[in-house]
Amino acid sequence: MKKIITLTICLLGIVQFNLSQYYYIPASTPGNPGGLNTDNEYPSGSGLPAGWSVILGPSNSSPTWSTVENIGFPFNFNGNSVTQYKVSSTGVLTFSTGVSNVPSPTNAALPDPGIPDNSIMVWGLQGTGSNDNIVTKTFGTAGGRQHWVFFSSYTAGSWSYWSIVMEEGTDNIYIVDQRHSTAANPQITAGIQIDGSTATMVAGSPTLSNVAGADATPADNHYYEFIYGSQNATDMAGVSVTTFPYLILGNAPFTISGEVTNYGSSSVTDFDINYAIDGGTTVTENITGVNLNTYDNHTFDHSTLWTPTASGSYSVAIWASNINGSSDMDLNNDTAYATLNVFDNFVQRIPMLEVFTSSTCPPCVQGNINLKNVLSNYSQTDYTLIKYQMSWPGSGDPYYTQEAGDRRTFYGVNSVPRLEIDGGYDGNPSGFTTQEFDESAGIPSFSTISANYSVYHDQGQNSVVDMNVTIDPIEDFNSNDLTLFVAIIEYATYNNTGSNGETEFLHVMKKMIPSSSGTAIPALQAGVQESFNFSYNFQGQYTLPVDANSPINHMNSHSVEDFDNLGVVVWVQDVNTKEVLQSTTASIVANVEENIAASRLMIFPNPSSEDYTNLVIESSERGMFEIMIINTLGEIVLMDNVSVSKNLTQYQLDNSKLSNGMYNVIIQTPSIQSSKKLQILR
């Protein structure tokens, strides 16, 4: 009889587990755990990168199990070795592979009798749609691999992407919140059930909603890390040092600021917050009167200021101790570090404004309007501006490019409109203010950038932009993460199509040079000039893509509407801290079009917020040219004459009395005429 019972257990495939438990820690920064999986999140067969295997297909009108799958590396669940699992179309992965009953799509709190023992879940999803697949893929190398079970485009009101991840070596389990339609409304039970009496679930379950947005990259992902064992009662971890990393010695003393979090199971009412510079004396402040529950964060400005004695780079460490009068039970996660750079000299900062927007985004209209209104208070030389058209909402903007998507990933942007300033300010441009601009411009910089460019194009398919950039550091920068970014923009475009009512888009990024990765530059030394030369040839003919799903292929086409309206923006950025050290808008040297018999007119800046705008007249004809400015009613609002005696003649147009709006600028002689549109924006 004993042998028969043993055989029955083996046939059922039920694994016996010791009673124990898991606890979880939510990620403090966006992305995927460990960074091993960098794949974009698309439906299987419709953009999902290669290497994923389907283990359960779509259109499951009734709950069903997948085939039994192998993990592929040694893994322990609840302290016991497991090798196989199966997954339900309702979001439950179980190591009890012999069970037959499939959990209902109606999720509940854990533990629940409808869930098999020894299961991990994002319970509440449904695989009913035609794109709903469960797919798997293993990332990494032996000893530290991750096996991903990916609910690709699963249904939660609309499409929703989640994953369950098993990690070799640590035996950690991750539940990853990845991507969601704006119409999705996931109500998820995320957690682990050992048996009918022992379970751990993420706070918010069984109505856990998504944190990640619609971004198809891992940039906005959020995950929960499940760790085998009992959670420490007392455990505080350092999250980050938030003191600005570039400081002026003459402005000392400085406040050391940072963020810590409570990873312990007990709430925290008092603790010490500490910092040390270059491993020196610990500076301590006692914090009382707080009530930090598990996973609550605490930001601080230390009451003891720091006064460096000389310029240079300093390492600062921050950590918590004496938590509720007790010692921290996990010292491995205590400390956050940063490098603070202190300088003697500084120059005026030109803020770098990067805007993420789309012609399919109704709120983006107000974001663009407000930003334009704020910037009208400043000269165009006071800031650097670039706009990245995005791939959502809906089908996205036709001027979206993968390079724009790369910048989105770099910042982890998951909503539009979005404004990033110097890698530090992150917010909606609809609420941006002159005070916030002044605060950004008031942060000192320690280098200057000068740049110029020329445009050469003919009636064929040659359209070349040559660029020269010079960086002049006035202080040493010892960072090895500095990158020079160069981007060609079009000051104004009108062919863009979308659903938000906008017909004009300004400062649109057309191409990053040489790519969105920029150019790595060496650590900067005071007085040592760094110079760079770039050239880019726009290939093929102008193309207006249908939408963001078929972006411009720079190998054979471009989206430049008017080569006379190009600009170049330049900035130096620490790609680790994301701080922009300095930026500039390049000056045009020449804009030459070959094989054109008539005279040619070039205007910059355009749009213009200045009292004066530069006109460049290119002509083989000599003599007196008449200049006329005509408004949208056809009325001549300004007339003048200029003597043309060389191939390129520059004329400064006084437009101080022109109202905001669009004008037609005409140059003419008895034999020739050339015209160009000018927009005044103040």
Buried (B, 14 or more C-beta within 10 A) or exposed (E): EEEEEEEEEEEEBBBEBEEEBBBBBBBBEBBBBBEBBEBBBBBBEEEBEEEBEBBBBBEBEEBBBBEEBEBEBBBEBBEBEBBEBBBBBBBBBBBBBBBEEBBBBEBBEBBBEBBBBBBBBBBBBBBBBEBBBBBBBBBBEEEBBBBBBBBBBBBBEBBBBBBBBBBBBBBBBBBBBBBBBEEBEBBBBBBBBBBEEBBBBBEEBBEBEBBBBBBBBBBBBBBBBBBBEEBBEBBBBBBBBBBBBBBBBEEEEBBBBBBBBBBBBBEBBBBBBBBBBEEEEEBBBEBEEEEBEBBEEBEBEBEEEBEBEEBBBBBBBBBBBBBBEEEBBBEEBBBBEBBBBBBBBBBEBBBBBBBBBBBBBEBBBBBBEBBBEBBEEBEBEBBBBBBBBBBBBBBBBBBBBBBBBBBBBBBBBBBBBBBBBBBBBEBBBBEBEEEBBEBBBEBBBBBBBBBBBBBBBEEEEEBBBBBBBBBBBBBBBEBEBBBBBBBBBBBBBEEBBBEBEBEEBBBBBBBBBEEBEBBEBEEBEBEEEBEBEBBBEBBBEBBBBEBBEEBBBBEEBBBBBBBBBBBBBBBBBBBEBBBBBBBBBBBBBBBBBEEBEEBBBBBBBBBBBBBEBBBBBBBEEEEEBBBBBBBEEEEEBBEEEBEBEEEBBEBEBEBEEBEEEBBBBBBBBEEBBBEBBBBBBB
